[in-house]
Amino acid sequence: MNKAYKYRLYPNAFQRELFTKTFGCVRFIYNRMLEDKIAYYQAAGKMLTTTPAAYKKEFPWLAEVDSLALCNAQMQLQTAYRNFFRDNSIGFPKFRSKKAQKNSYTTNCINDNIAIIGSCLKLPKAGRVKAKFHRQIPKGYKIKSVTISMEATGKYYASILTEYEAEVPAISLDANKVLGLDYSSPHFYVDSEGYAPDMPHYYRRSESALAREQRKLSKMVKGSSNYQKQKKVVAKLHARIRNQRKDWQHKESRKIADNWDIVCVEDINLKGMAQGLHLAKAINDNGFGQFRTYLAYKLAERGKKLIMIDKWYPSSKLCQNCGVVNTELTLADRNWVCPSCGEKHNRDHNAAINIRDAGLRMIA
Ligand SMILES: [Zn+2]
């Protein structure tokens, strides 16, 4: 199993410069290869396969940074590009902008080139970078890769992906301990028991503070030192909200994993939903996809199961009492009465029951 640990880094001047250079090279190679792939596709209608090595002659400065970081950029591009070939409607992968909120690169652990030594993280090319290890990586966990990032706040982080042999308890799953979860924008989720958590809306709570700081920012002269300072204030607020949200999701997913043996969720395309229904803000606020990831590994650690229900399953429109599909139901209908059996439904609770039952059928 895999687990990631994120630590704050305190690079020295040389290391900061190297990181900046690496972020730039990774972005450059990604964009350059994409450009060549698009040109080739438009000329030949086929997929061009290239490697970063092919560019090192023309751009010798690429050799100054961690070559594994360049390989990872190539791999990320390949994944994006293959998705394009699988489904043309997605469009070409996008170029990476310099203005991106976050600068990052990923490198892999090969022959102990990455290691934790005292209070430092040893990295290829950068050497030992000071770090704050607030949480220890347990013994026996192997480092697979590290993603170095610089956030808009100017802080540096290392996200260390580890692999470990899990001692999964062999438990027999209890068919009475099956829970269905339906994503619900006001409550985060509603479960098949009718429970909806009281999700603290950190974003909304901090929204007025954020709006105030953003208003200040908009009145400043772009590029001035005050503007740069204020930008960091705004970024810090965003980061704080993100962390609070993560903490809450960890606690909530742990509770569910402790109490239930099998959890069923819908495999919904939140991104598509966010674009289509202008729910982007609510969904970004909630981060249901991230929650599902936490839930999946917390259940797996306990020898339990997360079941994904096909996203085309009509969980909302199906009456869980008589099985009739109510095609008249619109997104605005939060409560409805079954036209066939007359049962009164809360939209999300009904959906959660259907998701649970669909999961039960899958394991039967
Ligand atoms: Zn009915």
Residues whose N, C-alpha, C, O or C-beta is under 5 A from the ligand:
A	BS01	ZN	C319 N321 C322 G323 V324 C338 S340 C341 G342 E343
